[in-house]
């Protein structure tokens, strides 16, 4: 065999191995880790049915899910993911049936106006990730692809949620909202979103938006510091930093952050046993969360109000508040919240000397702990139940 033939054969083998590796990597890597479901994309302006050849997937920056523009006979580059929002675990189970996914599928971007930036882009973080792109040649509509990722107690879920095509006005609203809320994946995607907005004729002052983001991050840093000081009992400094954070959030109109700051400040006064002031602040927090329809946070707030009444020994007033929190958590299937609720309910019944009802509440909390697989929480709940049973026998 000639040297040239040997080199050509060797290159062919290398290329063939690269192809095999890429096919295996792109098709089965996530399948080994996640429960994956595909979705049928809408086929209006773009085509989503033709598979992109492996060599294009190997060398193209467009991504393996890019739609195809039949008008220009070109693949459309999809920026993936461009933005993301955290979701509660119940959305991982409900998926297309959840309210937030229905809203996004119907181009109702208002749900993003109260969303927060993802704390992490790791696959275990329950989140909806949104990818965006359009054909640059023919100035076609924007293609929006949504998927959900996150870890549950049954494993990792990776599933396509929706594929829609939106006009320029809808795209501008989506992108401006994402920029306002700082939902973009990274600086590169932020810059791309700004470029899209400018090309669509946006009049937004993006320099002011960036400044607002900086002030918001400063306020959150103050809030984190205040919570750290609260944890170590440095209450005066905690109050100062949390109050300063609250002031900035109020100036920026960040209602969710305001609500969290109110509740954090309430914890300072609760530690000082100033229950009246703590109650006032928690009620402000709950009111804001109700306006935002943030049910998980509402449940926390009602539970906190119940705790304040319990510490006052106003057990009859504490019970309906705890039940309200428990009702919300049950609706959300938030088992950890339900454990907290049943434990609090058990403590209230125990204080009222309703031992059978207390036993029932503690038993339900223990059952939920076992379902969660949290051994430390299960052990603590079992200890609480055993202590109650021993006290009942000694009576």
C-alpha positions as CSV (number, residue, x, y, z in Angstrom):
1,X,0.0,0.0,0.0
2,X,1.3,3.4,-1.0
3,X,2.1,6.0,1.7
4,X,-0.6,8.3,0.3
5,X,-3.2,5.5,0.5
6,X,-2.2,4.8,4.0
7,X,-2.6,8.4,5.1
8,X,-5.9,8.7,3.3
9,X,-7.1,5.5,5.0
10,X,-5.9,6.7,8.4
11,X,-7.7,10.0,8.0
12,X,-10.9,8.2,6.9
13,X,-10.7,6.0,10.1
14,X,-10.1,9.1,12.3
15,X,-13.0,10.9,10.7
16,X,-15.3,7.8,11.0
17,X,-14.4,7.5,14.8
18,X,-15.2,11.2,15.3
19,X,-18.6,10.8,13.6
20,X,-19.4,7.7,15.8
21,X,-18.3,9.6,18.9
22,X,-20.4,12.6,18.1
23,X,-23.4,10.6,17.3
24,X,-23.2,8.7,20.6
25,X,-22.4,11.9,22.5
26,X,-25.3,13.9,21.2
27,X,-27.9,11.1,21.2
28,X,-27.3,9.2,24.4
29,X,-25.3,11.3,26.8
30,X,-28.3,12.9,28.4
31,X,-30.5,9.8,27.9
32,X,-28.3,7.9,30.3
33,X,-28.9,10.6,33.0
34,X,-32.3,11.9,32.3
35,X,-35.9,11.1,31.6
36,X,-36.2,12.7,28.2
37,X,-39.3,13.4,26.1
38,X,-39.2,15.1,22.7
39,X,-41.9,17.4,21.4
40,X,-43.4,18.1,18.0
41,X,-42.6,21.6,16.9
42,X,-45.0,23.9,15.3
43,X,-44.4,24.0,11.5
44,X,-45.4,27.4,10.2
45,X,-42.7,29.5,8.6
46,X,-39.8,27.2,9.4
47,X,-39.4,23.5,9.0
48,X,-38.5,21.3,12.0
49,X,-38.9,17.8,10.5
50,X,-35.7,17.5,8.4
51,X,-32.8,16.2,10.5
52,X,-29.6,18.2,10.2
53,X,-26.8,16.0,8.8
54,X,-24.2,14.8,11.3
55,X,-21.4,16.8,9.7
56,X,-23.5,20.0,10.1
57,X,-24.2,19.2,13.7
58,X,-20.5,18.5,14.2
59,X,-19.2,21.8,12.8
60,X,-22.1,24.2,12.9
61,X,-22.7,26.6,15.8
62,X,-26.4,26.5,15.1
63,X,-27.1,23.7,17.5
64,X,-28.7,20.3,16.9
65,X,-32.3,21.6,17.2
66,X,-32.1,24.4,14.7
67,X,-35.1,24.9,12.4
68,X,-34.7,25.1,8.7
69,X,-35.8,28.1,6.6
70,X,-37.4,26.7,3.4
71,X,-37.4,30.2,1.9
72,X,-33.7,30.7,2.1
73,X,-32.7,27.0,2.3
74,X,-30.6,27.7,5.3
75,X,-30.5,26.4,8.9
76,X,-31.5,29.0,11.5
77,X,-29.1,29.6,14.3
78,X,-30.7,29.1,17.7
79,X,-29.0,30.7,20.7
80,X,-29.4,28.0,23.3
81,X,-30.1,28.6,26.0
82,X,-30.7,32.4,25.8
83,X,-32.6,32.7,29.1
84,X,-33.9,30.7,31.9
85,X,-36.2,30.9,34.9
86,X,-36.3,28.8,38.1
87,X,-39.5,26.8,38.7
88,X,-40.9,24.8,41.6
89,X,-40.6,21.0,41.6
90,X,-44.3,20.5,40.9
91,X,-43.7,22.1,37.4
92,X,-41.3,19.3,36.6
93,X,-44.3,16.9,37.1
94,X,-47.0,19.0,35.5
95,X,-44.9,20.2,32.6
96,X,-47.3,21.3,29.8
97,X,-50.2,21.3,32.2
98,X,-48.6,23.8,34.5
99,X,-49.8,27.4,34.5
100,X,-46.5,28.9,33.7
101,X,-45.8,26.7,30.7
102,X,-49.3,27.4,29.4
103,X,-48.7,31.1,29.7
104,X,-45.3,30.9,27.9
105,X,-46.8,28.8,25.1
106,X,-49.5,31.4,24.6
107,X,-46.9,34.2,24.4
108,X,-47.9,35.6,27.8
109,X,-44.6,37.0,28.9
110,X,-46.0,38.7,32.0
111,X,-45.1,35.6,34.0
112,X,-41.4,36.5,33.5
113,X,-41.9,39.9,35.1
114,X,-41.8,38.4,38.6
115,X,-39.2,35.7,37.7
116,X,-35.7,35.7,39.2
117,X,-32.4,34.9,37.7
118,X,-31.3,31.2,37.9
119,X,-29.1,30.6,40.9
120,X,-27.3,28.0,38.9
121,X,-27.4,26.6,35.4
122,X,-26.6,23.0,36.5
123,X,-29.0,20.4,35.2
124,X,-30.3,19.5,38.7
125,X,-31.8,23.0,39.1
126,X,-35.5,22.9,38.2
127,X,-35.8,25.4,35.5
128,X,-37.4,26.3,32.2
129,X,-34.8,27.2,29.6
130,X,-35.7,29.2,26.5
131,X,-33.8,29.3,23.2
132,X,-34.3,32.0,20.6
133,X,-33.3,32.7,17.0
134,X,-34.5,33.7,13.5
135,X,-33.5,33.6,9.9
136,X,-31.3,36.6,9.3
137,X,-31.4,36.4,5.5
138,X,-35.2,36.8,5.0
139,X,-35.9,38.5,8.3
140,X,-38.4,35.8,9.3
141,X,-40.2,35.4,12.6
142,X,-38.5,34.5,15.8
143,X,-38.4,30.8,16.7
144,X,-38.8,30.1,20.5
145,X,-38.0,26.7,21.9
146,X,-38.7,25.9,25.5
147,X,-37.5,22.9,27.6
148,X,-37.6,22.0,31.2
149,X,-34.8,20.5,33.2
150,X,-34.3,19.5,36.9
151,X,-33.9,16.8,39.4
152,X,-36.7,15.1,41.2
153,X,-36.6,12.2,43.7
154,X,-37.1,9.9,40.7
155,X,-34.2,11.2,38.7
156,X,-33.3,14.0,36.3
157,X,-36.0,15.2,33.9
158,X,-35.1,16.7,30.5
159,X,-38.1,17.5,28.3
160,X,-39.1,19.7,25.4
161,X,-42.1,21.9,26.3
162,X,-43.0,24.0,23.4
163,X,-41.9,25.4,20.0
164,X,-43.6,28.5,18.8
165,X,-42.9,31.2,16.2
166,X,-43.5,34.8,17.3
167,X,-43.6,38.1,15.5
168,X,-41.2,41.0,16.1
169,X,-43.4,42.8,18.6
170,X,-43.8,39.7,20.8
171,X,-40.1,39.0,20.5
172,X,-39.3,42.5,21.6
173,X,-41.5,42.2,24.7
174,X,-40.0,38.9,25.5
175,X,-36.4,40.1,25.2
176,X,-36.9,43.4,27.0
177,X,-38.6,41.5,29.9
178,X,-35.7,39.1,30.0
179,X,-33.2,41.9,30.1
180,X,-35.1,43.8,32.8
181,X,-35.2,40.7,35.0
182,X,-31.6,39.7,34.1
183,X,-32.8,36.3,33.0
184,X,-30.1,35.8,30.3
185,X,-27.8,32.8,30.6
186,X,-24.5,34.8,30.5
187,X,-22.9,38.1,29.3
188,X,-22.8,36.8,25.8
189,X,-26.5,36.0,25.7
190,X,-27.2,39.4,27.4
191,X,-25.3,41.2,24.6
192,X,-27.1,39.1,21.9
193,X,-30.5,40.0,23.5
194,X,-29.6,43.7,23.5
195,X,-28.6,43.4,19.9
196,X,-31.9,41.9,19.0
197,X,-33.8,44.6,20.8
198,X,-31.9,47.4,19.1
199,X,-32.5,45.8,15.7
200,X,-36.2,45.6,16.6
201,X,-36.3,49.4,17.4
202,X,-36.3,49.3,21.2
203,X,-36.2,52.6,22.9
204,X,-35.1,51.2,26.2
205,X,-32.1,52.8,27.9
206,X,-30.0,49.6,28.4
207,X,-27.3,51.6,30.4
208,X,-30.0,52.4,33.0
209,X,-31.1,48.7,33.0
210,X,-27.5,47.6,33.7
211,X,-27.2,50.2,36.5
212,X,-30.5,48.9,38.1
213,X,-29.0,45.3,37.9
214,X,-25.9,46.5,39.8
215,X,-28.0,48.2,42.5
216,X,-30.2,45.1,42.8
217,X,-27.1,42.9,43.3
218,X,-25.8,45.3,45.9
219,X,-29.1,45.1,47.8
220,X,-29.1,41.3,47.6
221,X,-25.5,41.3,48.9
222,X,-26.7,43.4,51.9
223,X,-29.6,41.0,52.4
224,X,-27.3,38.0,52.4
225,X,-25.0,39.7,54.9
226,X,-28.0,40.6,57.1
227,X,-29.2,37.0,57.1
228,X,-25.7,35.7,57.9
229,X,-25.6,38.2,60.9
230,X,-29.1,37.1,61.9
231,X,-27.9,33.5,62.0
232,X,-25.1,34.4,64.4
233,X,-27.3,36.6,66.5
234,X,-25.7,39.9,65.5
235,X,-29.2,41.5,65.4
236,X,-28.4,45.2,65.3
237,X,-26.1,44.9,62.3
238,X,-28.6,42.5,60.7
239,X,-31.4,45.0,61.1
240,X,-29.3,47.8,59.5
241,X,-28.2,45.8,56.5
242,X,-31.7,44.3,55.9
243,X,-33.3,47.7,56.2
244,X,-30.8,49.2,53.6
245,X,-31.5,46.3,51.3
246,X,-35.3,46.9,51.7
247,X,-34.9,50.6,50.8
248,X,-33.1,49.8,47.5
249,X,-35.7,47.1,46.6
250,X,-38.5,49.6,47.2
251,X,-36.8,52.2,45.0
252,X,-36.3,49.7,42.2
253,X,-39.9,48.4,42.6
254,X,-38.7,44.8,43.1
255,X,-41.8,43.5,44.9
256,X,-40.6,40.0,45.4
257,X,-37.3,41.1,46.9
258,X,-39.2,43.6,49.1
259,X,-41.4,40.8,50.4
260,X,-38.4,38.6,51.2
261,X,-36.7,41.6,52.9
262,X,-39.8,42.3,55.0
263,X,-39.9,38.6,56.2
264,X,-36.1,38.7,56.9
265,X,-36.5,41.8,59.0
266,X,-39.5,40.2,60.8
267,X,-37.1,37.4,61.8
268,X,-34.9,40.0,63.5
269,X,-37.8,41.3,65.6
270,X,-39.0,37.7,66.2
271,X,-35.6,36.9,67.7
272,X,-36.0,39.9,69.9
273,X,-39.4,38.6,70.9
274,X,-41.0,41.8,69.5
275,X,-43.9,39.8,68.2
276,X,-46.1,42.8,67.2
277,X,-43.5,44.3,64.9
278,X,-42.6,40.9,63.5
279,X,-46.3,40.2,62.8
280,X,-46.7,43.5,61.0
281,X,-43.7,42.9,58.7
282,X,-44.7,39.3,57.9
283,X,-48.2,40.5,57.0
284,X,-46.7,43.0,54.5
285,X,-44.6,40.2,53.1
286,X,-47.6,37.9,52.7
287,X,-49.7,40.7,51.0
288,X,-47.0,41.2,48.4
289,X,-46.6,37.5,47.7
290,X,-50.4,37.3,47.3
291,X,-50.3,40.1,44.8
292,X,-47.6,38.1,42.9
293,X,-49.5,34.9,43.4
294,X,-46.3,33.3,44.7
295,X,-47.9,30.3,46.5
296,X,-44.7,28.7,47.9
297,X,-43.7,32.0,49.6
298,X,-47.3,32.5,50.7
299,X,-47.2,29.2,52.5
300,X,-43.9,30.2,54.3
301,X,-45.5,33.5,55.3
302,X,-48.6,31.9,56.8
303,X,-46.4,29.4,58.6
304,X,-44.4,32.2,60.1
305,X,-47.5,34.0,61.3
306,X,-48.6,30.8,62.9
307,X,-45.2,30.5,64.6
308,X,-45.6,34.0,66.0
309,X,-49.0,33.2,67.4
310,X,-47.6,29.9,68.9
311,X,-44.8,31.8,70.6
312,X,-47.5,34.2,72.1
313,X,-49.3,31.0,73.3
314,X,-52.3,32.0,71.2
315,X,-52.7,28.5,70.0
316,X,-56.3,28.9,68.8
317,X,-55.1,31.7,66.5
318,X,-52.0,29.8,65.4
319,X,-53.9,26.7,64.2
320,X,-55.9,28.3,61.3
321,X,-52.7,30.0,60.0
322,X,-50.7,26.8,60.1
323,X,-53.6,25.0,58.3
324,X,-53.6,27.7,55.7
325,X,-49.9,27.1,55.0
326,X,-50.5,23.4,55.0
327,X,-53.3,23.7,52.5
328,X,-51.2,25.7,50.1
329,X,-48.2,23.2,50.4
330,X,-50.6,20.3,49.9
331,X,-51.9,21.9,46.7
332,X,-48.4,22.3,45.5
333,X,-47.4,18.8,46.6
334,X,-44.5,20.5,48.5
335,X,-43.7,17.6,50.9
336,X,-41.1,19.4,52.8
337,X,-43.5,22.3,53.5
338,X,-46.1,19.7,54.5
339,X,-43.7,18.1,57.0
340,X,-43.2,21.6,58.5
341,X,-47.0,22.2,58.6
342,X,-47.9,18.8,60.2
343,X,-45.1,19.2,62.7
344,X,-46.3,22.7,63.7
345,X,-49.9,21.3,63.8
346,X,-48.7,18.5,66.1
347,X,-47.0,21.0,68.4
348,X,-50.2,23.1,68.6
349,X,-52.4,20.1,69.4
350,X,-49.8,19.0,72.0
351,X,-49.9,22.4,73.7
352,X,-53.7,22.2,73.7
353,X,-53.4,18.7,75.3
354,X,-55.1,17.1,72.3
355,X,-52.7,14.2,72.3
356,X,-54.4,11.9,69.8
357,X,-54.6,14.7,67.2
358,X,-51.0,15.6,67.9
359,X,-50.1,11.9,67.4
360,X,-51.9,11.9,64.1
361,X,-50.1,15.1,62.9
362,X,-46.7,13.8,63.9
363,X,-47.4,10.4,62.3
364,X,-48.3,12.1,59.0
365,X,-45.2,14.2,59.2
366,X,-43.1,11.1,59.7
367,X,-44.7,9.3,56.7
368,X,-43.8,12.3,54.5
369,X,-40.2,12.2,55.8
370,X,-39.9,8.6,54.8
371,X,-41.3,9.4,51.3
372,X,-38.7,12.2,51.0
373,X,-35.9,9.8,52.0
374,X,-34.5,12.4,54.4
375,X,-33.0,10.3,57.2
376,X,-32.1,13.1,59.5
377,X,-35.5,14.7,59.3
378,X,-37.1,11.3,59.7
379,X,-35.1,10.6,62.8
380,X,-36.0,14.0,64.3
381,X,-39.7,13.4,63.6
382,X,-39.5,9.9,65.1
383,X,-38.0,11.3,68.2
384,X,-40.7,13.8,68.5
385,X,-43.4,11.2,68.1
386,X,-41.7,8.8,70.6
387,X,-41.5,11.6,73.2
388,X,-45.2,12.3,72.8
389,X,-46.1,8.5,73.2
390,X,-43.9,8.3,76.3
391,X,-45.6,11.3,77.9
392,X,-49.0,9.9,77.1
393,X,-48.2,6.6,78.8
394,X,-47.0,8.4,81.9
395,X,-50.3,10.2,82.3
